[in-house]
Amino acid sequence: MDLGYINGKFVQLDERVIPIEERGHQFGDGVYEVIQCYNGQPFMLEEHLQRLLESCEAIKLPISETLEDFRTLILTGIEKAELQYGKVYLQVTRGIAVRNHPFPDVPVSISMTLKDTEPLAEGYRVNGVHAITHDDERWAKCYIKSLNLLPNILAKQEAQEAGCFEAILVRNGFISEGTSSNIYMVKDGAVITTPLSNHILAGITRMAVIQAAEELNIPFVERYFSPKELLEADEVFMTSTLVEVLPIVKIDGTVIDKGVPGEITKKLYMQYQELKKKALV
Ligand SMILES: Cc1ncc(COP(=O)(O)O)c(C=O)c1O
């Protein structure tokens, strides 16, 4: 059952609960997390909540809730919604106040949606997906999981209109990340991904993939790489909480290697499944 939550109250998803003068709505003045739930259990919850607290701090949101409070809220929501396989979005905004740019002296708003979801279509995993490259037109604080997603949305829409699954963003001649994913290439047996900086989100799945590579003894390198290198890679893949580890087989119309999901990508996907099995009892 899909369920919503806003400031202390569980609600139906279609209930009208956000006042017009709410800063998430008016300014995108807030941060969020998305957590995937498997068999009724949220995967890597601690890591997501830790990043949420860091995002709150980065935009100076004065939250009194602790990681433990957020964990209790999410677990309560999952139980109430009887969520088995589904996603949880948690948003924290600077609250409800008369529209004015400076911070208001009001409590933050905490909201959440819990939704049953279908697993990603098997065809995407088996055949891989296509992508475009796109200028990274975002601001300089992409390490914050901000509600402001306009450049991501515009680039994703272009990808979709080109019949592609993702837009891979390029800043100063180098790959930063996807609109809602981290990006990797495989060259000569090593996995290469963009180093963490202000310009990308520190993906939780990225963290898990680093662990998976370590467990499989696959060399993992964090360095910058260009779109040209990407097109000449042996394999390309993307990661996120919702798509896990997903092969990319064509970029800007150029086929990557043989145009099929690569062996290292497949191994990392399988190892990610093992990590899930271990974490979820
Ligand atoms: C811009 C961006 N980069 C990377 C990611 C992947 O992060 P995670 O693995 O934590 O889902 C996301 C996820 O939504 C994202 O929006």
The ligand as a Gaussian input file, in Angstrom:
#p B3LYP/6-31G(d) Opt

LIG

0 1
 C       23.052000      13.027000      -9.185000
 C       23.114000      11.644000      -8.617000
 N       24.295000      10.996000      -8.598000
 C       24.402000       9.750000      -8.100000
 C       23.290000       9.079000      -7.613000
 C       23.433000       7.680000      -7.062000
 O       23.367000       7.718000      -5.670000
 P       22.874000       6.469000      -4.806000
 O       23.745000       5.320000      -5.216000
 O       23.114000       6.898000      -3.422000
 O       21.448000       6.240000      -5.137000
 C       22.048000       9.718000      -7.604000
 C       20.872000       9.029000      -7.060000
 O       19.772000       9.466000      -7.131000
 C       21.955000      11.035000      -8.103000
 O       20.779000      11.693000      -8.106000

